[in-house]
Amino acid sequence: MATGWPSIDPFVMEDQVKKLLSALKNMKVDKRADAYDGLMKEIKKWLVFLPLIGELRNESMRERHWDMIRKLVDSEF
């Protein structure tokens, strides 16, 4: 959360999250455990979130697109 917007590379981050997912699936643990289930849910959220960040970082994003996002979230950034 402390990483600055210009230094975020969502594609690298997505690869890291996929590695975590693979490592978690390969663990010899009770797959019904709350901890396992919670980690899986968080990883899946990131796998949805990171491609969206990639789209926001796309060079085709214009100021008018950012204005629409600001209006939607009712915030200035």
C-alpha positions, 0 to 999 in steps of 0.5 A, spaced: 500 500 500 505 504 500 508 503 493 507 509 489 503 509 483 509 510 478 513 504 480 507 499 480 508 494 475 501 490 475 504 484 471 510 483 475 505 483 481 500 478 478 506 473 476 508 473 484 500 472 486 500 467 481 506 464 484 503 464 491 497 461 489 501 455 486 505 455 492 498 455 497 495 449 492 501 445 493 501 445 501 500 439 504 495 442 509 487 441 510 484 445 505 478 446 509 482 450 514 479 457 515 486 460 514 487 456 507 480 459 505 482 466 507 488 466 504 485 463 497 480 468 498 485 474 498 489 471 493 483 471 488 481 478 490 488 480 487 488 476 481 481 480 479 484 487 482 491 487 478 489 487 471 484 493 473 490 496 475 494 494 469 488 498 465 488 504 469 496 505 467 495 504 460 497 510 456 490 510 453 487 513 459 486 520 458 484 526 463 477 525 461 477 518 463 480 520 470 475 525 470 470 520 470 473 516 475 474 522 480 466 523 479 464 516 480 468 515 486 467 523 488 474 524 490 479 528 488 486 525 487 
